[in-house]
């Protein structure tokens, strides 16, 4: 009797298992349906289709990657990463999953991780336009114009019209050896590459670089490596005047009025928890601007209070002015003020078309007493 019941249970389990599986024909049909929805932009419907496929076969690699891409497009970055890792656990790493992880980390503003994944994707597929464009965007937003131009130039050679437009506009004043297109290049902070200093003839022998640039413009705009405004690049505006135009029209247009007309009031407050002793608040006109890098800060104090620093940020995202706001600061100990001023200057914001973007960084300190 017991053996009979056991056999019946085994048969039932086998029947349930077989009914849960998906045939190859059904899989292909469902996958095609999900792809079509993904291409049309019906992202939630696409995720539902891939959920159904994966409920029957959790190891289906195509469905995992397509669901990860749909989640990325929905800005569900953590879910996209989870699907990518599930895919790699089964199939290992390849260009597609590495590139998608690079996009996802970029969306999360984890730029170091994003660059590492995109570098891996380009090791598998050195001519991958999508990976080159994603990496160039990160380099550009970090102020690494040389690296961005190298990737844009390679993407242009591979047939990208968008990359051709960007390199044509933003790389005229960036002195790079155009033929030295390095897929595995690492970020460098220097404005001018070292090999150009050791071989001055490079700039003149490179025909593609010489034809596109004007030496007089280079001298006049030595610090403006961002190029001419006017291309549809993140954080750039087409109607942004050049420095020369602003200088010649100083008597006609008040800069403050122009700034107020072009940019709405930014009332957002960005709070960053550092530790139990410190919270940082970015506000008063600059709370919405993305932070791409901030220093490691350790503040120890026996008193609680706030040190408020007025800051101004340039187009490249660098803090070019920082002063103590005595009116709103409740802690004015010399050591704390000095530390706050020093560390506030080490913040790096995303690029913007705004020439002079000002606000406050407040160091909210919790004392030991």
N, C-alpha and C positions, 0 to 999 in steps of 0.2 A: 504493500500500500504506500509506504513511504517512498519507494523508488518510483512508483507511478506518478506521485505528486511532484517529485523532484524533476522528472522528465517533462511534465507539463509546464512547470515553471521555466525550464530551460528553453522549451519551444516558444513560450510567450516572449521571453527576453530576446530570442533570436528574431522573432517576428517584428517586435518593436524596433530593434536595431536596424533591420532591413528597411522598414517603412520610413525611418528617419533619414536614411541616406538619400542622396540626390543623384540622379542619373547624369551621364555626361551630356546628353542632349538638353536636359532641363537646366543643367549648370550653364551651358553656353547661351541658352536663351535668356536666362535670368541675368547673366553677366552683361550681355548686349543691351538688355533693357536698362540696367543700372548705368552703363556707360552713356547711353543716350540721355538719360535724366541728368547725369553729371554735366554733359556738354551743353544741355539746355539751361542749366542753372537751377534745376529743381533738386537742390542739394539734400533737403530733408527726405524727399522721396527716394533719392539714390541711396542714402544711408539705410533706409528701411529695406530696400531690395538686398543690399549687401548683408544686412543683419539676418535676413531670412536664409541666404546662402550659407553664411557662417554658422548659423544655428544647426545646420545639417552637416556641415563639414568645416570645422574650425581651422583646418589646415590649408584651406584654399587660398593660395598665395595672391592670385590676381584680385580676389575679392578683398583681402586684407589691405592691399596697397590702394585700391580704388576707394575703399571706405576711408582710409587714412587721408587721401587727397580731398575727399568730400568734407571731412571734418576740418581739415586745414582751411578750406575755402569758407567754412562756417565760423572760422576763428576758434574752433574747439581744439586748441593746440595740444593740450595734455592728452586728449583722446586720440589725436593723430599720432602722437609719439608712442602711445601704448600699442596701437596697431602696427606701427613700424617695428617696434621691438619684438612683437609677436611674430612678425614676418621673419625677422633676422634670426630668431630662435630656431626656426624651421629651415630656412633657406640660406642663411648667411647674409653678408652684406654685398650689395651691388650698387651700380650707379644710381638707379632710380630711387631706392630706399634711402641712400645716403643724401641725395639731392633733396628729397622730401623732408628728411630730418633737418637739413640745412635751412630750408624754408621755414620750418616750424620753429626752430630756435631763433631765427631772425624775427619771426612774429612775436616771440616771447622776449625779444631784445637781449637774448643771450648771444652776443656777437662772437665771442671767442669760440663757443661750441659750434655756432653756425659756420664760421670760417673753417673749422676742422672738418666738419661733415662735407662741406662743398669742395674742399681740397681732395677728400677721399673720392667724391663723385667724379671729379676731373681726372683722377688717376685712372679710373675705369673708362671714362669717356672724355679725353682731353679736348675735344671739339664741341662739347655740349653747350649750346648757346644759352639755355635756361640757367645752367649752373654758373656760367661766366657772368651773366647779367645780374643774378642774385648776389654774387660775390662783389661785383663792381658797385652795386648799390650800397652794400655794407661799407666798403672802403670809402666811398664818397661821403656817406653820412658820418664816418669817423674822421673825415678831413684828410684821408690818405689819397690825394689826387693822383699821384703817380701810379699806385696800384690799381685804382679804378680805371685809369686810362689804358693800362696794359690789358686789362680784361675786356674793356669796350673795344679796343682795337682788334683783339683776337676774335671777338664775337662778330665784329664788322667783316673781317676776312672770311668768317664762316657763313656770311649771308644775312646778318641781322640788320635791317634798315634802321631800327631804333638805335642800335649801338652805333651805327654810322652817324646818325644825327647827334648823338650825345658826344661822341669823340670829336666830331667836327666843331662843336661849340665849346666844349669844356677842356679840350686837350691842346689847344693852340699855344697856350702859355706854359704848359707843363713840359719841361725839358726831359724827355725820356728817350732812350734808344729804341725807336719804334720797332726795329726788327728783333729786339730781344724780348719777345713775348713769353713770359715765364708763367706756366700754369701753376707751379708750386711756390709762387712768390709769397714771402711773408710780409706782414705789415711793417712799414718803416715810418718813423716819425719825421725824418728829415724832409724839408721842402724840396731839396735838390739832391738827386742821387749821386753817390760817391763816384761812380765810374764816369760821369759826365765831367766832373772836376778834373779827373786825371787825364781825360782825352777830350780837350776842347773841340777837336775837329769833328766830333760826332754830330754836333748840331748842324754843321754845314754840309757834311757828306750825306746825311740822311735826306733824300729828296722829298719823301712824303712829309717829313717834319718841316723842312725849309719852305716848301710851297705853301703850307697852311699858316705860317706864322709871320709876324711882322716884328723885327728886332726893336723898333721904336716902341711898339706896344709893350713888349716884354719889359723894357726899362721903365716905362711909365707906370706899369701895373705889376711890379715885381712881387708884391705881397698878395695880390688878388689871384690866387691859383684856381679859383672857382670858375673862371671864364666869363663869357658874356651871359647875362641873364636872357631868358627867352625860350628855353627849351623846357618841355614838360618833364621836369625832374623833380623828385620829392623835395618839398620845402623851398622851391624857387618860384619867382613870379615873373611873368612876361613884361609887366610894366615897370619893373625896377630900374631906376635911372642909374647911370654910371657915376663913379666918383667925380669925373670931370664935369658932368652935367650938374651935379649938386653944387660943386664949387662955383661954377659960373652963374648959378641962379640963386646964390645965397641971399642977394639983396632983394629978390623978388618973392621967394617962398620961404615961410618959416618952417624949419624942419619939424618942429613939434606939431604944427597944424597938419602937415602931410602925414605924419605918423598916426595921428589921431583919426584922420579920414580913412586911411587904408586898413587899419587894424582895429577890430572891435575890442572892447574892454575884456580882458581875461580875468575872470573872477575865480578860477579854479584854484583849489589848495591841494597840493601834493604832499602827503606825509610819508616819511620813510622811517620805519622803526629800525634803529641801529642795534640797541641793546637796552637793558633795563635802566641804564643811566642817561640815554640820549635818544631823542627823536628829532628828525630834521624836517622842517616845513618849508616848502617852496611855494611862494604866493606873491600877491600884490602885483600881478601883471605878467608873471612868468610861470605860473603853475601848470599850464598845459604843454609847455615845451619839454620834449623828451630828454631825459638824462641818459647819455651814452657811457659815461664813466664818472665815478666819484671816488674820492680817497677813502682809505681805511682810517676811521677816526676813533680815537680813544680819549674820552674826557672823564676825569675823576674830579669830583667837587664835593665839598661838604655842605654846600648850599644849593637850593633849587631855584630855578629861574630861567630866563631867556636871554640869549645874546642874539640880537637882530643885526644882520649885515645887509646893507643896500648893495646890490650888484647890477652891473650892466654886461650884456653878452653881445659879442659881434656875430657877423653872419656865419662864421665857421664854428660857432658854439663855444668860443673861448671867453672866459670871464676876464674882461679888460678893465673893470673898475670895481672896487669893493671898499666900502667905508662903513664904519660903525654907525648904526642908527641909535643915537643916544636917547632919543625921546621914548622909544619903545623897548629898549633893552633894560631888563631889571637886574642883570648881573653885569658889573663893569670892572671886575677884577682884571688887573693888567694881563695876567697869564692866560685867562680864559678868552679875553678879547683878542690877544695876539694869536692864540690857537685858532679861534673862529675865523679871523681874517686870513690867516695862512691857508687853512683848509678850504675855505670858500673859493679861493682863487684856483684850486685844483679840480673843481667841478668841470665837466665837459658836457655840453648840451648838443643836441642834434642841430644840423645846419638849418638855416632859415634865410629868407630873403630880407629879414629885418636887419638893418645896419646897426641899430642901437636898441636892444631889447632889455628893458630893465625891470627889476622886481626885488624881492627880498629872499634871503636864506635865513631862517630862524633856527638856532640851536636850542632846543628845549631840553634843559638839563635837570635831571632828578638827583638831588644831593643825598649824601649818606645820613644827614641829620634830619 
